[in-house]
Amino acid sequence: MGSLVLFVCTGNTCRSPMAEALFRMALPPGSPWRAASAGLAAHDGARASENASAALREAGGDLRAHRSRPVTAELVQTAAAIVVMTGAHALQLHTLFPDARGKLFLLRSFDPDAPAHSDVSDPFCGSLDEYRCCRDLIRRAMPGLVRFLTQPPTVPLSAKDKDTR
């Protein structure tokens, strides 16, 4: 079935559904990784916001089937990695689910051009241009996230292992 990446935001109608879809689009063919999304203040069953759907559609994605859901202990336990939009989301998840700590990641930390500890701001009720900006911030982090998850970590050679010829 593969390992799960859980994207988390507040309401699960804007940022995390876009991240989930953009992650799926960025994965190489045959990848064992799966994606899901949830919200810390989400209610079950809400559709993605109209502007999130429009912004993602422009990038070749589709949020028509998305329905919001809250973060649950089962989702946190199942996820191999939990990717949050803000530092506040990370703190809240750590408080609610202390065992999640080792698998929490701030999305923009995978964007080499983003300042340290950068958040993805909530575009909720914003203009389509604000959603496009949000989508683009999320999209810029995807290559780094996919690389992090799909490439084995590099282990530096010790001095005795190096070929000194």
N, C-alpha and C positions, 0 to 999 in steps of 0.2 A: 504493500500500500504506500510506503514511503513516509518520509518525515514531514511533519506539519510546521509551517510558519504561520503564526497568528499575528495579524496586524490589529492594533488596538488604538482607538481614539475615544472621543466622548460619547457621541450618539450613534455611531456606526451607520451614518447616512451620507457622509462626505469623504473625509480623508481615508479612513481605513478601507472602505470598499474600493476607492480608487487605487490604493496601494496594493490591495489583494489582486485586482485585475491587472495592474501594471507589472506586478511580480510574475504572474502567470505568463504574461506576454514576453517577459524578459528571459524566462527559463529556456535553456537549450532543449531541443527535442529529446524525449526519452528521460528527462530528469525525474528522479524519484521524489522530488519535493512537491508537497501539496500546500495550498494556501487557504486561509480562512480569515475572517475578520469579525470583530465584536466591539462593543462599546461599554465603557465604564458606567455610563448613565443611559444606556440604550433600553428601549422597549422592544419586545418581540414584534416582528412583522412589518416595520415601516419600510417603505421603498427608499432607494437612494434619492437624494435631492435632485430636482430637475437640472440644476446647473452642474452638479457633479456628473450626472448622466451625459449632459451635453458636452462637457469638457472631455470626458473620457471617450465619447463617441468620436470626437475630432482626432483623437490619438489612435483610433482603430479598436477601441474596447467597447464593451457592452455591459451595462449595469441593470438591464431590464429585469433579470431574474433575482437580483439582490433583495434580501429582506434582512432588516436589522435584527440583532440579538445581543443580549448582555454577555459580558465576560462571566464565565462560570469556572468553578474549581476544576471541573472535568476538562474544559478547554485548556486551561493553564497546565494541567497535569499532562495532557496529551501532546501539547506543543513542544517541539524540540527547540524552537526559538520564538520569542515574543518580541515583536517590533512595535515600538510606541512612537507616537507623533511628538510628544513633549516630555520634558523632564518631570513635569507634574504627573503625567500618566504613569511614568516609571515609579515614582514615589507612592502613588496610590495603589498600584498593583503590588508593590513590595509590602505595603501595609496590609492589604487584604489577603495576599498569598505569599507569605515569606519564602516559601520554597521556590518561587519563581526567580529569585534574585540572580542566579547564575545564568539564566537564559534570557534576560531582559536586555534589549538593545534600542538605542535611540536611532530612528531611521536616518536622520541626516548625518550621523557619524559615518555612514558609508559613502557619503559624497565628499570626495577629496577637496573640493573647493568651498565647502561650507565651514563657517567659523565653528570652533569647538562648542559643544553643548547647544547647538542650534535646534530650535523647534520648527515644526510645520504648523503654522498658525491656522486656526479654524476659520474657514471661509463661510461658515453657516450664515445664511441670509445675505450673503454678499453678491456682487455682480458676477456675471459670467467671466469677466476678465480676472477677478479675484480667484475664481475656481481654476482658471487656466494657469495662473501663477502657482497655485497650490499643486496642481497636477504636475507642473514642470519641476517643482522642488522635489516632489516624490519621485518622479521619473529619473532625475539626476542621481539619486541614491541607488537605483536598482542595479546598475552594473557592479558596483562595489558589494552590495548585499549578495547578489548571485555568486560573485567570485568567492566571497567569504564562505558561503555555504557549500559550494560545489568543488572547490579546489582543496586538496589536502594541505594542511599547514606545513610550512617549510621549517625544517629543523636545521639550525646552523651546525656545520661540521665542527667538531672539536679539533684542536691543533694536531692531535695524534692521528686523526682520520684524514687530514689533508694530504694530498699527493705533493711531496716536496721535490720531485725530480726537476 
